[in-house]
Amino acid sequence: MRAKGLRLLASLAILAATLAGCSTTPPAPVPAARRQTERQASEAARLSQAENWPAAVEAWQAAADRFALLNDRAGEAMAWHNLGQARREIGMTNLARQAFEQAAQINRQLGRTNAWWRNQIALAQMEIGDTNAAAARFKSLSAQPPPAGLEGYYLNELGRYQTETGDFAAAARSFDQVKASFEKEQNAACLAAVSMNRALLLDRQKQYPAALVEWRHARAACEALADPAGLARALLGEGQTLFESNQDLPQAEGLLRQAARNYATLRHQVGQKRALTLLIECLRAQNKPVEAEQARLAGVEKN
């Protein structure tokens, strides 16, 4: 009996070893080209997250090329979209639009509706200042409702367009819907952006006290979120409102100085130029020297 038992244990041990061998078959190695592509996309995402936009532009272009080499169309579309965002941040407007259009074309071919809508929202965001282009874009998009989860983003850009065209009542309604949507999602970053857009709407109507409430709410939200880009935008907006309403020029000066400094740190030349231009106007209104700020502005424009 003892020998029989030992033989049974030995057989079970062999079976266990065989099953263990089947269950631990190592996965096939990831091809080198795929690893390189994933590393490139990861590095590009890191640079975008760090808001190092000049470097992100180069990294996302390289990622798009690598995805194309693998015929990974979805990955390529993602890279083009992120390349468009990086280009937009450093003022490469036309090239940014081309990147978003390239992403949209690929996503339409692949039937990726949600991704295509994100491309369209990005394009609409860029075209707000171009009345004809924005009108055509929103007319086209109004024929088909955005997918679930993207309504707030679409309405946010629609509200900005309505503000730009002077349809203030419609813009207010759009932003009210956007706010309700993002409150439901508990999306603090987007709620801060809505506050900024509502502030801009109130500025256009010269409702400066109400606009300042929105700017300060956005600034506090961006501080809590540790959002450098959003905070720079809120500082610039609050400073501009104070300056344009002639309420507190020294405070406006301080806010605009901080905004200019933050944009310089972020290497965001468009924002830096805007902040410096307003700062120079604010200093002149106080009969203060502007030579140092003019020199900094000239240096930014030269680059």
C-alpha positions in Angstrom: 0.0 0.0 0.0 2.8 2.3 0.8 4.5 1.8 -2.6 1.1 2.2 -4.4 0.6 5.5 -2.5 4.0 6.8 -3.5 3.4 5.9 -7.1 0.0 7.8 -7.0 1.7 10.9 -5.4 4.4 10.8 -8.1 1.8 10.6 -10.8 -0.1 13.6 -9.3 3.2 15.5 -9.1 3.9 14.9 -12.8 0.3 16.0 -13.7 0.6 19.1 -11.6 4.0 20.0 -13.2 2.4 19.4 -16.6 -0.5 21.7 -15.9 1.7 24.3 -14.3 3.8 24.3 -17.5 0.7 24.9 -19.6 -0.5 27.8 -17.5 2.8 29.6 -17.4 3.6 29.8 -21.1 5.3 33.1 -21.5 3.5 35.6 -23.7 4.9 36.3 -27.2 7.4 39.2 -27.0 6.3 42.6 -28.1 7.9 43.4 -31.5 10.7 46.0 -31.2 8.9 48.4 -33.6 5.8 48.3 -31.4 7.8 48.9 -28.2 9.5 51.9 -29.9 6.2 53.3 -31.0 4.7 52.9 -27.5 7.7 54.6 -25.9 7.5 57.5 -28.3 3.8 58.0 -27.6 4.4 57.7 -23.9 7.2 60.3 -24.0 5.0 62.6 -26.1 2.1 62.3 -23.6 4.6 63.1 -20.7 5.7 66.3 -22.5 2.1 67.4 -23.1 1.3 66.7 -19.5 4.2 68.8 -18.5 3.0 71.5 -20.9 6.4 71.5 -22.7 4.7 72.3 -25.9 7.6 72.9 -28.3 9.1 69.5 -27.4 5.6 67.9 -27.4 5.1 69.1 -31.0 8.2 67.2 -32.2 7.4 64.1 -30.1 3.8 63.8 -31.3 4.9 64.2 -34.9 7.4 61.4 -34.4 4.6 59.3 -32.8 2.3 59.9 -35.7 5.0 58.7 -38.1 5.7 55.6 -36.1 2.1 54.6 -35.9 1.8 55.1 -39.7 4.8 52.7 -40.2 2.8 50.1 -38.3 -0.4 50.9 -40.2 -2.0 51.6 -36.8 -4.6 54.1 -38.0 -6.3 54.6 -34.6 -3.0 55.3 -33.0 -2.0 57.6 -35.8 -5.3 59.6 -35.4 -4.7 59.9 -31.7 -1.2 61.3 -32.3 -2.4 63.8 -34.9 -5.1 65.0 -32.5 -2.5 65.5 -29.7 -0.1 67.1 -32.2 -2.9 69.6 -33.1 -3.3 70.5 -29.4 0.4 71.0 -28.9 0.7 73.2 -32.1 -2.3 75.3 -31.0 -0.7 76.0 -27.6 2.4 77.6 -29.3 0.4 79.6 -31.9 0.9 77.3 -34.9 -2.8 77.8 -35.8 -2.8 76.7 -39.4 -0.7 73.6 -38.7 -2.8 72.8 -35.7 -6.0 72.9 -37.8 -4.3 70.6 -40.4 -3.4 68.1 -37.7 -7.0 68.0 -36.3 -8.4 67.6 -39.8 -6.0 64.7 -40.5 -7.2 63.0 -37.3 -10.8 63.6 -38.2 -10.3 62.1 -41.7 -8.8 58.9 -40.2 -11.4 58.6 -37.5 -14.2 59.0 -40.0 -12.8 56.3 -42.2 -12.5 54.0 -39.2 -16.0 54.8 -38.0 -14.7 56.0 -34.6 -17.6 58.5 -33.9 -16.6 59.6 -30.5 -13.0 60.3 -31.6 -14.3 62.1 -34.7 -16.5 64.4 -32.5 -13.5 65.2 -30.3 -11.6 66.3 -33.4 -14.6 68.4 -34.5 -14.9 70.1 -31.1 -11.2 70.9 -31.2 -11.6 72.4 -34.7 -14.6 74.4 -33.6 -12.6 75.7 -30.6 -10.0 77.0 -33.0 -12.4 78.6 -35.4 -14.3 80.7 -32.8 -12.6 83.9 -34.0 -13.3 83.1 -37.7 -17.0 83.8 -38.0 -17.6 82.2 -41.4 -15.6 79.1 -40.6 -17.3 78.7 -37.2 -20.7 79.2 -38.6 -20.2 76.5 -41.2 -18.8 74.2 -38.6 -21.6 74.6 -36.1 -24.2 74.4 -38.9 -22.8 71.0 -39.9 -22.5 69.7 -36.4 -26.0 70.8 -35.4 -27.5 68.3 -37.9 -26.3 65.4 -35.6 -26.3 65.4 -31.8 -22.9 64.7 -30.1 -22.5 61.3 -28.4 -23.2 60.9 -24.7 -20.5 62.4 -22.6 -19.5 65.0 -25.2 -22.6 67.3 -25.1 -21.0 69.6 -22.5 -17.8 70.1 -24.5 -19.8 70.8 -27.6 -22.1 73.3 -25.9 -19.1 75.0 -24.3 -17.7 75.8 -27.8 -21.2 76.8 -29.1 -21.5 79.2 -26.2 -18.1 80.7 -27.0 -19.2 81.1 -30.6 -22.5 82.7 -29.6 -20.6 85.1 -27.3 -18.3 86.1 -30.3 -21.3 86.8 -32.5 -23.1 88.8 -29.9 -25.9 86.4 -29.2 -25.5 86.9 -25.5 -28.8 85.4 -24.3 -28.2 82.2 -26.3 -24.6 82.0 -25.0 -25.8 82.3 -21.4 -28.3 79.4 -21.9 -25.5 77.3 -23.5 -23.2 77.9 -20.5 -26.0 77.1 -18.1 -26.4 73.8 -19.7 -22.7 73.2 -19.8 -22.4 74.0 -16.1 -25.2 71.6 -15.2 -23.5 68.9 -17.3 -20.1 69.2 -15.7 -21.6 69.5 -12.2 -23.3 66.2 -12.8 -19.9 64.7 -13.9 -18.1 66.5 -11.0 -15.6 67.7 -13.5 -13.8 70.5 -11.6 -11.4 71.4 -14.4 -14.2 71.9 -17.0 -16.2 73.8 -14.5 -13.3 76.2 -14.1 -13.2 76.6 -17.9 -16.9 77.4 -17.9 -16.4 80.1 -15.3 -13.8 81.7 -17.5 -16.1 81.6 -20.5 -19.0 83.0 -18.5 -16.6 85.8 -17.3 -15.7 86.6 -20.9 -19.5 86.7 -21.8 -20.1 89.1 -18.9 -17.0 91.2 -19.9 -18.5 91.6 -23.4 -21.7 92.9 -21.8 -19.6 95.2 -19.5 -21.0 93.5 -16.4 -17.6 93.8 -14.8 -18.5 93.0 -11.1 -20.2 89.8 -12.1 -17.3 89.0 -14.5 -14.8 89.4 -11.6 -16.8 87.0 -9.5 -16.4 84.3 -12.3 -12.7 85.0 -12.8 -12.0 84.7 -9.1 -14.0 81.5 -8.9 -12.0 80.1 -11.8 -8.7 81.2 -10.2 -9.5 79.5 -6.9 -10.5 76.4 -8.8 -7.3 76.3 -10.8 -5.3 76.9 -7.6 -7.0 73.9 -6.0 -6.4 71.8 -9.1 -2.8 72.9 -9.3 -3.5 73.7 -13.0 -0.7 76.1 -14.2 -2.2 76.8 -17.6 -5.7 77.4 -16.3 -4.3 79.6 -13.5 -2.4 81.7 -16.0 -5.5 82.2 -18.0 -7.6 83.2 -15.0 -4.9 85.7 -13.8 -4.8 87.2 -17.3 -8.6 87.5 -17.4 -9.1 89.0 -14.0 -6.3 91.5 -14.6 -7.8 92.5 -18.0 -11.3 92.9 -16.4 -9.9 95.1 -13.7 -8.0 97.2 -16.2 -10.8 97.6 -18.7 -13.2 98.6 -15.9 -10.7 101.0 -14.4 -11.5 99.6 -10.9 -8.1 98.9 -9.4 -5.1 99.5 -11.8 -2.4 98.5 -9.3 -4.1 95.2 -8.6 -4.6 94.7 -12.4 -0.9 95.4 -12.9 0.0 92.7 -10.3 -2.2 90.1 -11.9 -1.0 90.8 -15.4 2.7 90.7 -14.2 2.0 87.3 -12.7 0.2 86.1 -15.8 3.1 87.2 -18.0 5.6 85.5 -15.7 3.6 82.3 -15.6 3.2 82.2 -19.4 6.9 82.7 -19.8 7.6 79.8 -17.5 5.1 77.7 -19.4 6.8 78.7 -22.7 3.4 79.8 -23.9 4.3 82.7 -26.2 0.7 83.6 -27.3 -0.4 84.0 -23.6 2.8 85.8 -22.7 2.4 88.4 -25.5 -1.2 89.0 -24.6 -0.3 89.5 -20.9 2.7 91.8 -21.7 0.6 93.9 -24.1 -2.1 94.5 -21.5 0.5 95.1 -18.8 2.1 97.9 -20.9 -1.3 99.5 -21.4 -2.0 99.2 -17.7 1.4 100.8 -16.8 0.8 103.7 -19.3 -2.6 104.3 -17.7 -0.8 104.8 -14.4 1.9 107.0 -16.0 4.6 104.4 -15.2 7.6 103.5 -17.3 7.1 100.7 -19.8 10.6 100.2 -21.3 11.4 96.9 -19.5 8.1 95.4 -20.5 8.5 96.6 -24.1 11.9 95.0 -24.3 10.5 91.7 -23.0 7.6 91.8 -25.5 10.0 92.5 -28.3 12.1 89.5 -27.3 9.0 87.3 -27.3 7.8 88.6 -30.7 11.3 88.0 -32.1 11.1 84.3 -31.2 
